[in-house]
Amino acid sequence: MITVNILSGDLESANSQSLLFPLIQNENLIAEHGIRMKFYNSEGSDLADCDALFIVSSKFIWSLNLQV
């Protein structure tokens, strides 16, 4: 199973909502294909514990201190 962490922040932006809506609506179908999604609205201690990190809001890019 592939784990994808999604850092979305608040969902006030229409762009964020429209990007995440299909993922949320199809979460079970996506999981059936071997992809587990975990949603975060703020930085968490296990945020980088994943195979792929998807950052929806650019405001998080500068504040993250991730090792690549």
Secondary structure, 3 states (H helix, E strand, C coil): CEEEEEECCCCCCHHHHHHHHHHHHCHHHHHHCCEEEEEECCCCCCCCCCCEEEECCHHHCCCCCCCC
